[in-house]
Structures are given as structure tokens and as C-alpha cells.
Amino acid sequence: MGPFGKLREDIDVVFDRDPAARTRFEILTLYPGFHALLLHRLAHRLQRWNLRWLARFVSHMTRWLTGIEIHPGAKIGRRVFIDHGMGVVIGETAEIGDDCTLYHGVTLGGTSWNKGKRHPTLGRGVVVGAGAKILGPITIGDGAKVGSNAVVVKDIPAGATVVGVPGRILEPEVELAAVEKKPLFTAYAVSGATDPMVHALQDLAGHAEEMDERLRQALAEIEKLKAAHQDEAAAADRWTGKVSSGGNG
């Protein structure tokens, strides 16, 4: 595919994953993630031509313009989308597969001073939520989702959802057929079905509803007891009045 075909793909993927996108001109002029990926292609090519200083200069200017830092050595596939983008850092030996999505504050970092592979590899269709940190020469499988602010230091199987610090898997190995046909996409990497915060809020809402029902029942019982007490008191007053009247007669 030629450069214009890739450019068309890059624009179309923004429409697919960002409902705020309205026109192609808006994407071409106002999307820093789009700009960062275009400039990275230039920097990566310069790196391959062994023009390393010039490649780093392009990368440095890209960071200044977009707030996104991508080392020229990083390998990035097609139809990758960086949404918002501010604070994204992608290391030298990182590899990002086709159809991945990264949000702002994401770090694909290294944990070693050694030369060679020291940054993560993302498979196809991976979604990485805002603020997530994926560290070391680990592999994130196809279609996996990394929740916002998660810290991942171990391999993640294809189709899994990982959240928390340190990252823990919520739903390992979903059906991969859908990933093969079309990459799964979930905004910010965690759907309502797997988001622990959503589950917690649902539990709290259910508990509150249950407590409300118990409170209504308790108030109803109190009203019944109050009415019964009032009836008994009225009956006692009538009986006392009768006794008093009989004694006076």
C-alpha cells in the first residue's frame, strides 16, 4: 500500500474510534496522535537509513509539537490510533501491532539497561487505557485490553483484560475468532461488563435499593404497631371510663 493509502487508513481509523471526529480536514489539522504517527514514519525511515541524529531530531520535534514521544526505533503497525496522546511514551524496542489504540499517558517502557529487546510488544487490536504502564520485554496478546492506570510487567494472553497495580487478569482468553475477523475495540480498554468500578457501583446500587426496601418495610411495621398501640390505648381509656362511671353509680 502506498503512502496515500496509509494516510487514508489513518484518517478512517480516527472516524472508527473517536465519535468526536467530524471532518477529514479536522483530523488532518487538529489531531496530535495522527500527526505523531505520520512524523514517526519519517523518523523511523531515517533511523533505518542510519541517520540517527536526524531521526532523533524529528522525534524530539514531534514531542514538542504533540506531547507524544516515540523513539525512532519503535515499530508501529497500520491503523494504530493514539487518542488525545499527551504524555504517551513509546520506547526504542517497542513493537505495536496493527489496529491498536493507545490513550493519553500510556508508557511502553523498558526495565533494563541492557542493549537489545527491552520494551513491550503489543499484538493486533490491543487497547491500552489512559495512564497505563506496560514495562519490560513482555508480550500483550492479540485483542487484549489494558485498563486505565494499570501497571503490567508480565505477559498477557490474547483476548484478556488486565487491570490494577500490579496488573491482574479479569477475563482470560475470550473467543479469538472475532479478533481474527475484526479487532475488538473498547474505549479506554475496559468495558462496562469487566470494569471493576462498574461492578462495585452496581453492587452499591443494589445494596442501597435493598436497604431502602427494608427501611420501607420497617416503617410500615412501625406504623402498624403505632396504630395498634393507639387502638389499645383508646380501648383502655374507654374501659377505664366505664369502670369509673360504674363505681360512681
N, C-alpha and C positions, 0 to 999 in steps of 0.2 A: 504493500500500500504506500502511495506517495505521500508527501508532506501535507498536501491539501486534504487528502482523505483522512489522515490522522487528526488534522485540525477540525474537520467536520465531526469526527468521532468525539473529540474533546468537548466540543460545544454541545453535541447531542446528549452526552452523559450528564452535563450540568442540568439540562431540562429534565432528565430522568430522575435525578436525585435531589434537586432543590426546587420546591414549589414556588419559591420567591422569584425564580428566574423568569423574565418576561420576553426579552428580545435577544437576538444574537449580538446586536450591537452592544447591549448592556453587558453581556458575558465577555465580549472581546475587550471592553474598556474598563470594566469595574470589578472583575473577579480575580483577586490576588492568587488564589490557588491555580487558576488557569494560567496566569502569567508565569508563576513559578515553575510549572511543569514545562512550558514552552522554552523558557530560558535554561532549564536543566538539560533539555535535549542538546542545546548548543554547548553547554559546559561539558556534558558527558562526551560529546564528539571531540571536543578539544582535548579532553583527558585521554581519549583513545589515540589521538594523534601525538601524544606525548608533550602537548603544550600545557603543562601542568599549572604553571603560574597564571597563564591567561584563563585557564579553566576555573581556577580558584577565584580569580578576579571577577569573572562572570557570576560565580556562585555568591561571592561577597556582595556584589551589587544587587543580586536578586534578593538576598536577605534584607538589604537596606530598603528596597522598594516594596517588598511584600510581607516582611516579617517571618518568612519561611526559609529555613536553612537546609539546603540539600547538598551534600558533598557531591562533587562531580563524578566520583567513582560509583555512586549508588546506581543500581539497575532498577528501572521502573518500567512496568509493562504498559499495555494500552488501556484506554478508558479508565484510568485512575482519576479519582476526584478528591481534591483537598478542599474541604468546605470551611469557610472562614479563614483558617490557616494560621493565624497569628500564633507564634511560638512553636510551630512544628519544627522538629529537628530530625533529620534522616542521615545516618552515618555513612561512612565511606563504603563499607562492605554490605550494606543493607540491600535486600532484594525485595521488590514489591511486584506481585503478580498482576495479571490483567483484572480489571473490574473492581479493584479495591477502593475503599473510601476511608479517608483519614479526616478527623475533625481537629479543631484547634488545640494546641498544647500537647500534641502527641509527640513522643520521643521514641525513635528506634535507635537505641544507643548500644554502646559496647561496654563490656565489663572487664576487659583485659588490655594490657599494654602491648601484648604480643602482636607481631605482624600477622597477616593472614585474615581469615574469616573471623570476625568478632562482633558482627551486628546481625540482627534478626533477618529471617526470610519469611515473607508473607505469601501464602498461596493465593489462588484465584478467589475473587469475591469476598475477601476479608473486610470486615468493617471494624474500625478502631475508634472508640468513643473519645470524647474530649478529655484531655488531660491524662490519657493512658500512657504508661511507660512499658515498653517491651525491650528487654535488656539481654544482651548476650547473643551468641550464635545459635539461637533456637529457631524452631520452625513452627509457624502458625498455619494449620491445615486449611485446605480449601473451604470456603464458606463459613469459617469460624467468625465469632463476634467477640470483641474485647470491650467490656463495659467501660464507661467513663471513670477515670481516675484509678483504674486497675493497674497493678504492677505485676507484670508477667516475666518470670525468669526460667520457665520450663516449657517444653514443647506442648502444644495444644493440638488435639486431634481434629480432623476435618469435621466441620459442622457443629463444633462445640461452642458453648457460650461461657466465657470466663469473666468473673467479677471479683472485686475485693483486693485487699492488700494483706498478704500476698495473694495473687490470683488463684481462684478456685473455680472448678468447672461446675456449671449448673446443669447443663443438658448435653452430655457427650454423644457424639456420633448420631446425628439425625440422618434422615434419608439423603444420600448423596446424589440420587438421580436428578433432583431438582437443581442441584448445584451444577451438574454436568450440562443440563439443558439451558438454564439461565441462572446466573449468580443470585443468591438470595440477598436482599438488601433490607436492612432495618436501620432507620435513622438513629444515630448515636449508639448503635451497636446492641442495644438491649430493648427487646420488645416488651409490651405490657405483660405477655404471658410468662416471661422469665425474669423480669425486673424484681429483685427482692424488695425494693421500696414499694412497688405497686402491691405486692403480696402483703406487706406489712400494713399498708394503708387500708387494703381491703379487709384484713383481719380486724383492724381497729374499728372500721366502719361497722362490720358485722357485730363486734362486741358491743359497740355503742348502741346499735339497734336492739340487741338482746337486752341490754341494761334498761333501755327506755321501756321495753315491753314489760319487764319485771317491775319497774317503777310504777307503770300504769296499773298493773295488777295489784301491787301493794297499796296504792292509793285507793283503788276500788274496794279492797278489803277493809281499809281503814274507814271509808265512808259507810260501808255496811255495818261495821262494828259501832260506829258513832250513832247511826240511825237506830240500831238495836238498843244501844245504851239509852238513847233519848226515849225510846218507847218504854223501856223498863222503868226509867225514872218517872215518866208520866204515869205509868200504871201504879207505881209505888205511891206517887202523890195522891192519886185517886183513892187508892186503898187506905192511905193514912187519913184522908179527908173523911171517908166513910166511917172509919173506926172512931175518929174524933166526934163525928156527928152522933153516932150511936151512943157513945159514952155520955154526951151531954144530955141526950134524951132520957 
